[in-house]
Amino acid sequence: MCEFKVVVDGEVVFEDAIYAKKDGDKVIVKDIVGESREFKGHEILEVDVKSTRLVLSP
């Protein structure tokens, strides 16, 4: 399985993400154990499978 590091402004803010969804003005991410976090006012800028990074706008 491919787990992603969620990055905002060059800083890792969430790890082991396996799910991401844009929902209105926020991005919802979930990890492998079902924990989730919402990033209000953010957009998905980049998904890099090779580097396992999911980059969100600041």
GROMACS elastic network, one bead per residue, 0.5 to 0.9 nm:
[ bonds ]
;  ai    aj funct       b0    kb
    1    18     6  0.82993   500
    2    16     6  0.82769   500
    2    17     6  0.84501   500
    2    18     6  0.68958   500
    2    49     6  0.76139   500
    2    52     6  0.70665   500
    3    15     6  0.75861   500
    3    17     6  0.51742   500
    3    18     6  0.52084   500
    3    19     6  0.87597   500
    3    31     6  0.77977   500
    3    32     6  0.77533   500
    3    49     6  0.88945   500
    3    52     6  0.64783   500
    3    53     6  0.85168   500
    4    14     6  0.84519   500
    4    15     6  0.62637   500
    4    16     6  0.52156   500
    4    18     6  0.64438   500
    4    19     6  0.88245   500
    4    31     6  0.86956   500
    4    47     6  0.87329   500
    4    48     6  0.85502   500
    4    49     6  0.78270   500
    4    51     6  0.82964   500
    4    53     6  0.50972   500
    4    54     6  0.60801   500
    5    12     6  0.62941   500
    5    13     6  0.76369   500
    5    14     6  0.59548   500
    5    16     6  0.60050   500
    5    17     6  0.63973   500
    5    51     6  0.88705   500
    5    52     6  0.61854   500
    5    54     6  0.60329   500
    5    55     6  0.82857   500
    6    11     6  0.82787   500
    6    12     6  0.56473   500
    6    13     6  0.57502   500
    6    14     6  0.50028   500
    6    15     6  0.61301   500
    6    16     6  0.82802   500
    6    17     6  0.71234   500
    6    29     6  0.85055   500
    6    52     6  0.87722   500
    6    53     6  0.60061   500
    6    55     6  0.58776   500
    6    56     6  0.72101   500
    7    10     6  0.58343   500
    7    11     6  0.52939   500
    7    13     6  0.57733   500
    7    14     6  0.72991   500
    7    15     6  0.89692   500
    7    53     6  0.68719   500
    7    54     6  0.60962   500
    7    56     6  0.61259   500
    7    57     6  0.87169   500
    8    11     6  0.53862   500
    8    12     6  0.65496   500
    8    13     6  0.66688   500
    8    54     6  0.88351   500
    8    55     6  0.61265   500
    8    56     6  0.52981   500
    8    57     6  0.62720   500
    8    58     6  0.57416   500
    9    12     6  0.84669   500
    9    55     6  0.84427   500
    9    56     6  0.79745   500
    9    57     6  0.73695   500
    9    58     6  0.58751   500
   10    55     6  0.83925   500
   12    15     6  0.72985   500
   14    17     6  0.71164   500
   14    29     6  0.84568   500
   14    31     6  0.84718   500
   14    37     6  0.81195   500
   15    31     6  0.71460   500
   16    30     6  0.81462   500
   16    31     6  0.51823   500
   16    32     6  0.62686   500
   16    33     6  0.89794   500
   17    20     6  0.75153   500
   17    29     6  0.62802   500
   17    30     6  0.53763   500
   17    32     6  0.65499   500
   17    36     6  0.86916   500
   17    54     6  0.85392   500
   18    29     6  0.75329   500
   18    30     6  0.61135   500
   18    31     6  0.53969   500
   18    32     6  0.61558   500
   19    28     6  0.79422   500
   19    29     6  0.54003   500
   19    30     6  0.51610   500
   19    31     6  0.68772   500
   19    32     6  0.86270   500
   20    27     6  0.67628   500
   20    28     6  0.55558   500
   20    30     6  0.66720   500
   20    44     6  0.87821   500
   20    54     6  0.87911   500
   21    26     6  0.84281   500
   21    27     6  0.55691   500
   21    28     6  0.52483   500
   21    29     6  0.65955   500
   21    44     6  0.88099   500
   22    25     6  0.74837   500
   22    26     6  0.59827   500
   22    28     6  0.64472   500
   22    42     6  0.87533   500
   22    43     6  0.73283   500
   22    44     6  0.76146   500
   23    26     6  0.53750   500
   23    27     6  0.58890   500
   23    28     6  0.70443   500
   24    27     6  0.79506   500
   24    40     6  0.89660   500
   24    41     6  0.89046   500
   25    39     6  0.85929   500
   25    40     6  0.59527   500
   25    41     6  0.51860   500
   25    42     6  0.68487   500
   25    43     6  0.79686   500
   26    38     6  0.64176   500
   26    39     6  0.52971   500
   26    41     6  0.53427   500
   26    42     6  0.56557   500
   26    43     6  0.71961   500
   27    37     6  0.83536   500
   27    38     6  0.57321   500
   27    39     6  0.51319   500
   27    40     6  0.65197   500
   27    41     6  0.79202   500
   27    42     6  0.62521   500
   27    43     6  0.66296   500
   27    44     6  0.74005   500
   27    56     6  0.84242   500
   28    36     6  0.69096   500
   28    37     6  0.58363   500
   28    39     6  0.64027   500
   28    40     6  0.86073   500
   29    35     6  0.84122   500
   29    36     6  0.55130   500
   29    37     6  0.55461   500
   29    38     6  0.65495   500
   29    39     6  0.82232   500
   30    33     6  0.79929   500
   30    34     6  0.57395   500
   30    35     6  0.54909   500
   30    37     6  0.65711   500
   31    34     6  0.53531   500
   31    35     6  0.55345   500
   31    36     6  0.64436   500
   31    37     6  0.89133   500
   32    35     6  0.75201   500
   39    42     6  0.58665   500
   39    43     6  0.86151   500
   39    56     6  0.86229   500
   40    43     6  0.87799   500
   41    57     6  0.83807   500
   41    58     6  0.81338   500
   42    56     6  0.60950   500
   42    57     6  0.52415   500
   42    58     6  0.63098   500
   43    55     6  0.86063   500
   43    56     6  0.54647   500
   43    57     6  0.52268   500
   43    58     6  0.81622   500
   44    47     6  0.77284   500
   44    54     6  0.73832   500
   44    55     6  0.61661   500
   44    57     6  0.64247   500
   45    54     6  0.77741   500
   45    55     6  0.54960   500
   45    56     6  0.52972   500
   45    57     6  0.60760   500
   46    53     6  0.77559   500
   46    54     6  0.58102   500
   46    56     6  0.70898   500
   47    51     6  0.89117   500
   47    52     6  0.77414   500
   47    53     6  0.60431   500
   47    55     6  0.64389   500
   48    51     6  0.55075   500
   48    52     6  0.55910   500
   48    53     6  0.51194   500
   48    54     6  0.63405   500
   48    55     6  0.82291   500
   49    53     6  0.66194   500
   49    54     6  0.83386   500
   50    53     6  0.80089   500
   51    54     6  0.89842   500
